[in-house]
Amino acid sequence: MIDDWETVSSWLFKGWESIGRVVVVGVLAYAGLLLFLRISGKRTLSKMNAFDLVITVALGSTFSTIIISRQTGVADGLTALALLIALQYSVSWLSVRWPWFQQILKSEPTLLFHQGQYLRGALRQERVSEGEVLAAMRSSGAARLEDVTAVVLETDGSFTVIQEKSQGTATSLQNVQ
C-alpha cells in the first residue's frame, strides 16, 4: 500500500513547468513533422507496405518521445524525424527505379478467388478466410459469386474485386500470383 501522498501526487502531476515543456515542444515537433511530411510528398503517407508501416510507427514513436522525454531535445527529435522520412523517401525512390529493389520490400499481389473458385492454397498461405473474401465482394457491390471474376489481395493488404462487367481479358491481373 502506498503511504506517501506526495509520491502519488507526483505520479499524477509533475508541475506546470513540465506541462509547459510538453506544450512548447509538442507544438514545435508537430510543426516540424508537418513540414517534413509536406516536403517529402504524398508517398510518405500513402497506403502502406510493410516498410511504410514500420516508418509510420517509428515516426509516431519518435514524435511521442520528443514530446515526453526530457532527455531528447527538439533538434535531436526533428533530426530523427527527418532521418526516418529521408529513409522512406530513399527506399521509395530506389523501388521506383530498380524493380529488383522493390521485390525485396514488397510482396506480389495474390489471386484468392478466380472464376467462381476459391484458391485454397493461396487463402491458406496468405491467412485469409473465405468470409473475408466474401466481405470484400459485398463491399464492392457484388451480389453473387458469379458476378465476380477475381479477388486479389494487394501488396498493401487491401482487396481488389474484379467484377464480371469487365469485357475481354482481365489484363489488370498480369502481375498477380
ZIRA-V474917 format. One record per helix or strand of 2 or more residues. SS is the DSSP state (2 for helix, 1 for strand). FROM is the first residue (numbers start at 1). TO is the last residue. Records with the same first field share a line. If there is no record, write none. Layout:
# ZIRA-V474917
SS->FROM-TO, FROM-TO
This chain:
# ZIRA-V474917
2->5-12, 16-40, 42-45, 50-68, 74-97, 99-105, 120-126, 130-139, 145-147, 171-173
1->110-114, 117-118, 148-153, 159-163
